Amino acid sequence: MIGFPRTHVPVCESTQLLLGPEAPEGAIATADHQTAGRGRLGRRWVDAPATAVIVSVCLRPPPKRRAPELSLVAAVAVACALEATTGAAAQIKWPNDVLLGGRKVAGILAEMRGAAVVVGIGVNVNQTDDELPAGAKVPAGSLHSLDGVVRDREAVLAMLLAELDRRYAAWCDEGLAVLGPELNARDFLLGRAVVAAGLAGTAAGIDGAGRLLVATPDGTIPVESGEIVLA
């Protein structure tokens, strides 16, 4: 079961550094604040102390599954947890951001640790608008900025881990296709003009391998990874 054992510290550089390659599957590390939180492509993840859910999870996927797909597995789990928590519809911005009301409220970072994958998840829960980073291409938000409610972060974490436990088990058994309907129903980029890994076109969905499909004049091209810019 995801969530045990748990390591918690008040402050750390990054919870990603608290889980080594020897950690058992399901182990988590949490913190009230990170001093050097990391996002995808070397970006920083900034949090105000004691306002966010910050958790890293150790997973040991079976050899038959593609570890990079775990970012999308986690994104579906986070989206479902936030919908259950807020009652608002969540969207997934491929490959690792979760949005509410068009604002980024959560991000995911998956990193290999030998045979394990450490999945870091940050959710903005109780930040006020002036505590959120400014200037991002997709504006930052929090659950509090959405509806004004101050929430118990432990309750949000418990919901998130329960959803991740279910989605991860389904993915291990059946692959990413089993999450396809949930993923595509929340596809923020669908139909938008994008530049993906240097390729300009229109986002046309996410395929069964978790790749972003980009429709161009030369045909629809799957993109494995890279920078995504709204054109």
N, C-alpha and C positions, 0 to 999 in steps of 0.2 A: 504494500500500500504506500502510495506517495505521501510523504510527510513525516516519516520516521526513519532513523533518528533525526532530531533537529538540533542544530547549533544556532544560538542567537547571541548577537553582540550588540551593544548600544551603537557603536560606531566602528566602521572599518573602511579600508580603501575601496574594496569591492567584494560583495558576497561571492563572486565568481572565484575568488582566491581562497575561499574557506573550504572548498570541496576538492580534494585531491583525487588522483586516479584510483586510490584504494577505497573510496567511499562506496557503501552499498547502494544498490538501486533503491530509489525512493527517498534517500537522505536529502535533507534540505538545510540550507543556511539562510538566516534572515538577519536583518539589521534595521535599526531605526534611522540610520543615516549613513550614506557613503560619501567619502571625501574625494573619490576618483572613480565614480560610476562610469561604466563604459557602454556605449551603444554600438550599433553596426557601423562598419566602415570607419572605425576609429573615432567616431563621435563620442562626446561626453553625454552621460545621463545625469542631470542635475535634479536634486531633491531637497526640499526644505526639511530640516530635522523633524522626525516624528509625525510626518503627514502622509507618507506613502507606504504602500506595500512593496517591500524589496525582498526578493527571494530568489535563490538559486536552487535548482533541483538536479540531482544526479540520476541519469537514466542509462540503462544498458540495453539498447535495442538489439533484437535478434539480427543475425547476419543477413537474413533475407530482406531486411528493410533498409532504405536509404536514410542515413542519419540526417542529411540536410533538410529532410522533410519535417523534422521535429519543430522547426520554427513555425511552420503552418499548423501543425497539430496543436502547439501551445497557443497560437493565435486564436484558433477556434475555441479552445477551452476558456481563454481569457474573455473573448467576446460573449460567450454563453454565460459566464459568471457575472459579467458586468450587466448584461441584460436582466438576469435574475435579481441582481442587487438594485438596479435603478428603475427597471421597467421601460428603459429607452432602448431603441434599436442601435446595435453596434455595427460598425463596418471594419473590415480588415483591409489595410493598405499593404499589398504584397511588398515584401514577404514577411514583415515582422512588426507592423504597427497596428494598434487597435484604436479606433476613433469613436467618439460619441458626439453627436451634434456637429460633425465636421472638424472636431478638434482632437488632437492626439492625446489620449489619456494613458496609453500603455505601450511599452516596447519590449521586445524579446531579443535576446542574444544567445545563440547556441554555439558552444565551443567544445571541440574534441578533447578528451583527457584519456589517452590510450584507447581502450575499448569502450570507454564511457563517454557520454555527452552531458555536459553541464549546461542546463538551460536557465539563463537568467531572465527574470521577469520583473519589470518595474511598473507599478500602477499608481498614478496620481489619485489620491483619495480625498484628502481634506485640505489641499492647498487652496488659498485664496488667489484671486487673479494676480495680485501683485507679488505672489510667491512663485509664480510660474515663469519659466524662461521666455524671453521675448525674441522676436526676429526669426523664428523658424519658418521654413517654407510652408509647413502645415502647422497652424497655430496650436500651441499646447493648451490643454484643458485638464480639469480634474473632475471627479464625481461631484465634489462640492460646487465647483463653478457651473456645473450643469443644473443642479436643482437646489443648492443652498443647504443641503443636509450634511451634518457632521456625522461620520460613520465610525463604527468600531473597526479598526484595521484588521484585528484578529478574525472578525467575522467575514470580512472580504477575503482574507487569505484562506480561510477554511473553505469557502465556496469555490475559490479558484482551484485549490488543490483537489477538491472532489471532482470538479469538471475535468481537470487534467488527468486524473486517475482513470476516469471513464474513457476519455478520448484516446489516451495513450494505449490502453488495453485493446481498444477496438482497432487502432492502427497496427499494433503488433500482430493481431490476429488476421486482419483483412487488408491492410495497406491503406494508402491515402484515399483510395477511391471511396471508402466507406464514409469519409468525411467530406467528399466532394459537394454534396448538396448544401451542407452547412457553410462550407467555405465559399462557394460561388454565390450563394444568396446574400453574402455580406461583402462582396467584392467592390471596394471603394473605387478602384481604377476602371472598372468596366465601362467602356464607351468613351473614356476620356482620352484626349490627345496627350501622349507621353513621349519622352525620350528615355529609352531603357537600354542601358549598356551601350550608349551611343547610337541606338537605332530609333529613328523617329517613326511614329505611327499611332494607331489607336489601340488601346488595351481591349483585348477581345476575350478575356476570361483566363482561367487557370486550368491547365490540363491535369491529367491523372498522375503525372509525375511531379506536380507542384510547380511547373514552370509557367511564367507569365507569357501569354500569347499576345503578340503584337501584330496587328494587321497593317501591312505596308503595301505600296503599289506593286511590289514584287512578290506578294503573297504573305501568308500568316507565318510568323517566325517565333519559335519558342525561345524564351530567354531564361537561362539558368540562374543568373545572379547579376549583380551590378547596381549602379546608381539609377534611381528612378526619379525623373523630373517631370512635373506636370507642364506640358507645353502651353 
